[in-house]
Amino acid sequence: MRRREFLRQGLVVAAAPAITAPAIAQSAPEIKWRMASSFSKSLDTIYGAALTLCRYVAEASDQKFQIQTHAAGELTPSRQALDAVTSGAIECAHTPLFFYAGKDPTLGLGAGLPFGLNARHQLSWWTFGGGAEIVNGALKKLNVFGLPAGCTGAQMGAWFKKEITALDDLRGLRFRVAALGGPILARIGVIPSSLSHADVYAALENGTIDAAEFVCPHDDEKLGLVKVAKYNHYPCWWESAGMVHMVVNLDKWNALPKNYQALLARACDAANVWMLARYDAVNPPALKRLVAAGAVLKPFPPAVLDACYKATIEHFSEIAAKDTHFKRGFESANAFRKEQASWWQIAEHASDALLIGTRGRA
């Protein structure tokens, strides 16, 4: 009798996992998504950030949540990735939001406005300054939810066939510029172009354009721009943050279990760190190689920067006068930048100046 009683109790214990297993499985369902990158595979740092993000998600979910990355042109053209997410044709994309500022200028704030926040300020404004609420308010109208998932930091500047010594040197110049600088440059007489990066080298070589900007030394070197336009003028005032987002179809996001939402958000955080750290690692040696190949690095003349800054304020002030949501975001980002300035001047700026000076070279 005792033996039969023991066996009955053992069967109950053995059966217990079978009762709880469905609940566990339900909390970690198998999900497969497709992600469209706005970049080609040759851009190993930006495209690599998307691959890294997807790998983190798969590893953290024990391969149950898998996102397959597709390069620009495989699922959708580079600058139409957000459209495919909006429609639900794909679940998500890895893309800079300034590509879609024509749909809503508030989206430009997600990547960083000209003469705007630097990479650290941009992330801080997004996380603690109200940026996420403002930009996702615009994305919600497009049935999309956005998460920062990469950052270039301040970019290279632009490559010119001739040295820029005065504002007049820019007038009539055919300039390939992909960020929000195009309409601002047009105000000072530049003829902006939005050529695909794949067409930039040939356009410079055959004289279709006179100048071009791309991303960072690591990427600019890959395009071979120094071979056809040796003067590089900096800083890249039109893109000082370079934030890239993972945009997710809102219905798909809402359908995710809460633990998968949290997992995806943390994977985006990790991809953001990975991308910025990698650019910081690969850009310095690439810059040295560019200089060895004949690049002539020149700061923009102060008069040129002053004119560009004035045109920037005029451009965005006009947009703010017509769009109350953009006005709110523009004022929020500007107020955040001003708040940071005094602290940055005595902390990061002073420390960087010390590093760049003779003590840092010892």
C-alpha positions in Angstrom: 0.0 0.0 0.0 2.7 2.4 0.9 4.5 1.6 -2.4 1.3 2.2 -4.4 0.7 5.5 -2.6 4.3 6.6 -3.3 3.9 5.8 -7.0 0.6 7.9 -7.1 2.4 10.9 -5.5 5.3 10.5 -7.9 3.0 10.5 -10.9 1.5 13.8 -9.7 4.9 15.4 -9.3 6.1 14.1 -12.7 3.0 15.5 -14.3 3.4 19.0 -12.8 5.9 20.3 -15.5 3.4 19.3 -18.2 0.8 21.5 -16.6 3.1 24.6 -16.4 4.9 24.1 -19.7 2.3 25.7 -21.9 2.4 28.9 -19.9 6.1 29.1 -20.2 6.1 28.5 -23.9 3.4 31.1 -24.3 5.5 33.7 -22.7 8.3 33.1 -25.2 6.7 32.4 -28.6 8.7 31.9 -31.8 8.6 35.0 -33.9 10.3 35.8 -37.2 10.5 39.3 -38.6 12.2 41.0 -41.5 14.2 44.2 -41.2 15.0 46.5 -44.1 18.3 48.4 -43.7 18.6 51.7 -45.6 22.3 50.8 -46.2 24.3 48.5 -48.3 26.4 45.6 -46.9 29.6 47.3 -47.9 28.9 49.9 -45.1 30.0 47.5 -42.5 29.5 49.7 -39.5 26.0 51.1 -40.2 24.8 47.9 -41.8 26.7 46.0 -39.1 24.8 47.7 -36.4 21.5 46.2 -37.8 23.1 42.8 -37.9 24.4 43.2 -34.4 21.0 44.2 -33.1 19.3 41.2 -34.6 22.0 38.9 -33.2 21.5 40.3 -29.7 17.7 39.7 -30.0 18.2 36.1 -31.2 20.7 35.3 -28.5 18.7 36.8 -25.6 15.5 35.0 -26.7 17.3 31.6 -27.1 16.7 32.0 -30.9 12.9 32.2 -30.5 12.7 35.9 -31.6 14.6 36.2 -34.9 14.9 39.2 -37.2 16.5 38.8 -40.6 18.3 41.8 -41.9 18.1 42.8 -45.6 20.3 45.4 -47.3 19.0 48.4 -49.1 17.3 47.4 -52.3 16.5 43.8 -51.3 13.1 44.4 -49.7 12.7 48.1 -50.4 14.7 51.1 -51.7 16.9 52.8 -49.2 14.6 55.8 -48.6 11.4 53.9 -48.7 12.1 51.6 -45.8 9.7 53.6 -43.5 6.9 53.3 -46.0 7.2 49.5 -46.1 7.0 49.4 -42.3 4.0 51.8 -42.3 2.1 49.6 -44.7 2.9 46.4 -42.8 4.7 44.9 -45.8 7.7 44.4 -43.4 7.8 44.4 -39.7 10.7 46.8 -39.1 13.5 48.8 -40.6 16.9 50.3 -39.6 17.0 53.8 -41.0 17.7 57.5 -40.3 14.6 59.5 -39.8 15.8 62.6 -41.6 15.1 60.6 -44.8 11.4 61.1 -44.1 11.3 64.8 -43.0 9.3 65.5 -46.1 6.4 63.5 -44.6 6.8 65.3 -41.3 9.6 67.7 -40.4 9.4 66.5 -36.8 11.1 63.3 -37.9 14.2 65.3 -38.7 14.6 65.9 -35.0 15.0 62.1 -34.5 18.3 62.0 -36.4 19.5 65.5 -35.3 19.0 68.9 -36.9 21.8 71.0 -38.5 23.7 72.9 -35.9 21.9 70.7 -33.4 22.7 68.3 -30.6 25.8 66.2 -30.7 25.6 62.4 -30.3 25.5 62.3 -26.5 23.1 65.3 -26.2 20.8 63.7 -28.8 20.6 60.5 -26.9 20.1 62.4 -23.6 17.4 64.6 -25.1 15.6 61.5 -26.6 15.8 59.6 -23.3 15.3 62.3 -20.6 14.4 65.5 -22.5 11.1 64.6 -24.1 12.5 63.7 -27.5 11.1 60.2 -27.6 7.6 61.4 -26.9 7.8 64.2 -29.5 9.3 62.1 -32.3 7.2 59.0 -31.6 4.2 61.3 -31.7 5.0 62.0 -35.3 5.8 58.3 -36.1 2.5 57.2 -34.6 0.7 59.0 -37.3 2.5 56.7 -39.7 1.6 53.6 -37.7 5.2 53.2 -36.6 7.2 53.1 -33.3 10.8 54.1 -33.1 13.8 53.2 -31.0 17.4 54.6 -31.3 19.5 51.8 -32.7 22.8 53.4 -33.8 24.7 56.7 -34.0 27.6 57.9 -36.2 28.6 60.8 -34.1 29.8 64.0 -35.9 30.5 63.2 -39.5 33.4 63.9 -41.9 32.3 67.1 -43.6 32.2 67.4 -47.4 34.6 66.8 -50.3 35.1 69.6 -52.8 37.0 69.7 -56.1 38.1 73.2 -55.2 39.0 74.8 -51.9 36.2 76.9 -50.3 37.7 80.2 -49.2 34.6 82.5 -49.2 30.8 82.3 -49.4 30.9 83.1 -53.1 32.7 79.8 -53.7 29.6 78.0 -52.8 27.2 79.8 -55.0 26.1 77.7 -58.0 28.0 74.7 -56.6 26.3 71.3 -57.3 26.5 69.6 -53.9 25.4 66.1 -53.1 24.1 66.2 -49.5 21.8 63.6 -48.0 20.9 65.1 -44.7 18.7 68.1 -43.8 21.4 70.5 -45.0 20.0 70.5 -48.6 17.3 73.2 -48.3 19.6 75.3 -46.0 22.4 75.2 -48.5 20.0 76.2 -51.2 19.3 79.4 -49.3 22.9 80.5 -49.8 23.0 79.6 -53.5 24.1 76.0 -53.5 22.4 73.5 -55.9 21.7 70.5 -53.6 21.5 67.0 -55.0 20.3 63.8 -53.3 22.2 61.2 -55.4 22.5 57.7 -54.0 25.8 57.1 -52.4 26.5 54.4 -55.0 26.4 57.1 -57.7 28.5 59.8 -56.0 32.0 58.7 -57.2 31.0 58.6 -60.9 29.2 61.9 -60.6 32.2 63.7 -59.1 34.5 62.1 -61.7 32.5 63.1 -64.7 31.6 66.6 -63.3 27.9 66.1 -62.8 28.4 67.4 -59.2 31.1 69.5 -57.7 31.0 68.4 -54.1 29.6 65.6 -51.9 29.3 64.5 -48.4 28.8 61.0 -47.1 29.4 59.7 -43.6 32.7 59.2 -41.8 36.3 58.7 -42.8 35.8 54.9 -42.7 32.9 55.0 -45.2 34.2 57.9 -47.3 37.5 56.0 -47.9 35.5 53.0 -49.2 33.8 55.3 -51.8 37.2 56.6 -52.9 36.1 60.2 -52.7 39.6 61.5 -52.1 40.6 60.4 -55.7 38.1 62.8 -57.3 37.7 65.7 -54.8 40.7 66.2 -52.5 39.5 69.1 -50.4 37.6 68.1 -47.3 35.9 70.9 -45.4 34.7 70.5 -41.8 32.8 70.5 -39.5 29.8 68.6 -40.7 27.3 71.1 -39.3 24.4 69.6 -41.1 24.6 66.2 -39.2 26.3 66.4 -35.8 24.5 63.5 -34.2 23.7 61.0 -36.9 21.2 58.9 -34.9 19.7 55.9 -36.7 16.4 54.3 -35.6 14.8 50.9 -35.6 11.3 51.6 -36.7 8.7 49.0 -36.0 5.1 48.6 -37.4 3.0 49.8 -34.5 0.6 46.9 -34.7 3.5 44.5 -34.6 5.0 46.3 -31.7 1.8 46.3 -29.7 1.4 42.5 -30.4 4.8 41.6 -29.0 4.8 40.2 -25.5 6.1 42.7 -22.9 9.3 40.8 -22.3 10.0 40.8 -26.0 9.4 44.6 -26.2 11.9 45.0 -23.3 14.4 42.7 -25.0 14.1 44.6 -28.3 14.6 47.9 -26.6 17.7 46.8 -24.8 19.1 45.3 -28.0 18.6 48.7 -29.6 20.5 50.3 -26.8 23.3 47.8 -27.2 23.4 48.4 -31.0 23.6 52.2 -30.4 26.7 51.7 -28.2 28.2 49.2 -30.6 27.9 51.5 -33.7 29.2 54.7 -32.1 32.1 52.8 -30.4 33.1 51.1 -33.7 33.1 54.4 -35.6 35.3 55.9 -32.9 37.7 52.9 -33.4 37.8 52.8 -37.2 37.7 56.5 -38.1 41.1 57.7 -36.8 43.2 55.2 -38.9 40.9 55.8 -41.9 41.5 59.6 -41.6 45.3 59.0 -41.6 45.0 57.0 -44.7 42.9 59.6 -46.4 45.5 62.3 -45.7 48.3 60.0 -46.9 46.2 59.6 -50.1 46.2 63.3 -50.7 43.2 64.6 -48.7 43.5 68.3 -47.8 41.6 69.0 -44.5 40.3 72.5 -44.2 37.8 74.1 -41.7 35.0 76.0 -43.3 35.7 79.8 -43.3 33.9 81.5 -40.4 31.9 83.6 -42.8 30.6 80.5 -44.5 29.6 78.9 -41.1 27.9 82.2 -40.1 25.9 82.3 -43.3 24.9 78.6 -42.9 23.8 79.1 -39.3 21.7 82.1 -40.2 20.1 80.2 -43.1 19.4 77.3 -40.7 17.6 79.4 -38.1 15.5 81.1 -40.8 14.6 77.7 -42.4 13.5 76.0 -39.3 11.8 79.1 -37.9 9.6 79.2 -41.0 8.7 75.6 -40.6 7.9 76.1 -36.9 5.6 79.0 -37.8 3.5 76.6 -39.9 3.8 73.4 -37.8 3.0 73.5 -34.1 4.3 69.9 -33.4 7.6 70.7 -35.1 7.7 74.0 -33.2 7.4 72.1 -29.9 10.2 69.7 -30.8 12.5 72.4 -32.2 12.1 74.6 -29.1 12.6 71.5 -26.9 15.8 70.5 -28.6 17.2 74.0 -28.6 16.4 74.5 -24.9 18.1 71.3 -24.1 21.2 72.3 -26.0 21.4 75.6 -24.2 21.0 73.9 -20.9 23.9 71.6 -21.7 26.3 74.4 -23.0 27.6 75.7 -19.7 28.3 72.3 -18.3 29.8 71.0 -21.5 32.1 74.0 -21.7 33.8 73.4 -18.3 33.7 69.6 -18.6 33.8 67.7 -21.9 35.0 70.6 -24.0 37.8 71.6 -21.6 38.8 67.9 -21.3 38.8 67.4 -25.0 40.8 70.6 -25.6 43.4 69.3 -23.1 43.5 65.9 -24.8 44.0 67.5 -28.2 46.7 69.8 -26.9 50.4 69.0 -26.2 49.6 67.1 -23.0 47.5 64.7 -24.8 50.1 64.0 -27.4 52.9 63.2 -25.0 
